[in-house]
Amino acid sequence: MARYVSITLESRGVSCRARLLDEEAPLTSEAVWRALPLSGDAFHAKYARNEVYTLLPRITAAPHRENPTVTPIPGDVCLFDFEPWEIGNPAYGYEPGSVAHAEQGATDLAIFYGRNNLLLNGDVGWVPGSVFGAIEDGLAQMAEACTDLWRHGFAGERLSFARA
């Protein structure tokens, strides 16, 4: 039986629903499912293009890579596992003392809402993400909200993941 996750931009009051890809990414899907609910500050990507994500304390049960991609498509839900040195660069703008600077590293849960994404970072090169979910309901409304986030800023916005 399929499992679903609700993904919400809290301040904007917009949600979508994603099916976990249990066959393609069983370990990642299970690790995220067990960790739910999860919520954190929302960010819009600088490099990847049409991505909104949150940084969370590391989900240690998640594999480093499973069902990887560097070219996510609209509706992909990805997990990135970062070592502390990979995202601690001050140019990224994460507050000192935030999850981005945690000694154990961080987990990035991301949604992709548009085309032509490329996961390439000038500091570290290719950044493959583990695709563990596919948005099946609400992508158009979420894409509008994500575009608004890009245009008007993400300060004060939170991205939440919960069992649906």
GILIN-V13796 format. One record per residue. N is the residue number from 0. NEAR is the number of other C-alpha atoms within 12 Angstrom. D_CENTER is the distance of its C-alpha to the mean C-alpha in Angstrom with 1 decimal. Layout:
BEGIN
N | NEAR | D_CENTER
N | NEAR | D_CENTER
END
This chain:
BEGIN
0 | 8 | 23.9
1 | 16 | 20.4
2 | 26 | 17.9
3 | 29 | 15.6
4 | 35 | 12.8
5 | 35 | 13.0
6 | 45 | 10.1
7 | 40 | 11.8
8 | 40 | 12.1
9 | 26 | 14.9
10 | 21 | 17.3
11 | 26 | 17.3
12 | 18 | 17.9
13 | 27 | 15.9
14 | 32 | 14.3
15 | 39 | 13.5
16 | 31 | 14.0
17 | 38 | 12.4
18 | 31 | 14.6
19 | 39 | 13.7
20 | 31 | 14.9
21 | 25 | 17.3
22 | 19 | 19.6
23 | 20 | 17.4
24 | 31 | 15.2
25 | 24 | 17.3
26 | 27 | 16.6
27 | 37 | 12.8
28 | 39 | 13.2
29 | 28 | 15.9
30 | 26 | 14.3
31 | 40 | 11.4
32 | 31 | 14.2
33 | 20 | 16.4
34 | 24 | 14.2
35 | 22 | 13.6
36 | 20 | 13.9
37 | 31 | 11.1
38 | 27 | 10.8
39 | 32 | 10.5
40 | 31 | 11.1
41 | 37 | 9.2
42 | 36 | 9.3
43 | 38 | 9.9
44 | 32 | 9.8
45 | 20 | 13.4
46 | 23 | 13.7
47 | 32 | 11.5
48 | 29 | 12.9
49 | 35 | 11.3
50 | 41 | 7.6
51 | 47 | 6.4
52 | 41 | 3.9
53 | 38 | 5.7
54 | 38 | 7.7
55 | 37 | 9.6
56 | 29 | 12.8
57 | 31 | 12.7
58 | 31 | 12.7
59 | 24 | 15.8
60 | 20 | 16.5
61 | 31 | 13.7
62 | 27 | 15.2
63 | 29 | 14.4
64 | 27 | 14.1
65 | 28 | 14.7
66 | 29 | 14.7
67 | 27 | 13.6
68 | 25 | 13.3
69 | 27 | 13.5
70 | 27 | 14.0
71 | 35 | 11.4
72 | 29 | 13.1
73 | 31 | 12.7
74 | 35 | 11.3
75 | 39 | 9.3
76 | 45 | 6.4
77 | 46 | 5.4
78 | 45 | 5.8
79 | 42 | 7.3
80 | 35 | 10.4
81 | 34 | 12.1
82 | 25 | 15.8
83 | 22 | 17.0
84 | 18 | 18.8
85 | 28 | 15.8
86 | 33 | 14.2
87 | 26 | 17.3
88 | 19 | 18.9
89 | 16 | 20.3
90 | 13 | 19.6
91 | 20 | 15.9
92 | 17 | 17.1
93 | 20 | 15.6
94 | 17 | 18.4
95 | 15 | 20.7
96 | 13 | 20.3
97 | 22 | 16.6
98 | 26 | 14.1
99 | 33 | 13.6
100 | 28 | 17.2
101 | 24 | 17.5
102 | 18 | 20.0
103 | 21 | 18.1
104 | 26 | 15.0
105 | 31 | 11.5
106 | 41 | 8.4
107 | 44 | 5.0
108 | 45 | 2.5
109 | 48 | 1.4
110 | 51 | 5.0
111 | 42 | 8.1
112 | 38 | 11.2
113 | 28 | 13.9
114 | 18 | 15.8
115 | 17 | 16.7
116 | 29 | 13.5
117 | 26 | 14.3
118 | 31 | 12.4
119 | 21 | 15.3
120 | 21 | 15.7
121 | 17 | 19.2
122 | 17 | 19.4
123 | 17 | 18.3
124 | 14 | 18.4
125 | 19 | 16.2
126 | 30 | 12.8
127 | 28 | 12.2
128 | 39 | 9.0
129 | 39 | 9.9
130 | 43 | 9.8
131 | 42 | 10.4
132 | 45 | 10.4
133 | 36 | 12.1
134 | 36 | 12.4
135 | 27 | 16.1
136 | 21 | 17.1
137 | 23 | 16.5
138 | 30 | 14.6
139 | 21 | 17.4
140 | 25 | 17.3
141 | 36 | 13.6
142 | 31 | 14.1
143 | 24 | 17.0
144 | 34 | 15.3
145 | 42 | 12.5
146 | 27 | 15.6
147 | 21 | 17.4
148 | 31 | 14.7
149 | 24 | 15.2
150 | 12 | 19.0
151 | 16 | 19.7
152 | 20 | 17.2
153 | 27 | 14.5
154 | 19 | 16.8
155 | 16 | 17.1
156 | 29 | 14.1
157 | 31 | 11.9
158 | 41 | 8.9
159 | 35 | 10.0
160 | 39 | 9.7
161 | 26 | 13.3
162 | 25 | 15.6
163 | 21 | 17.2
END
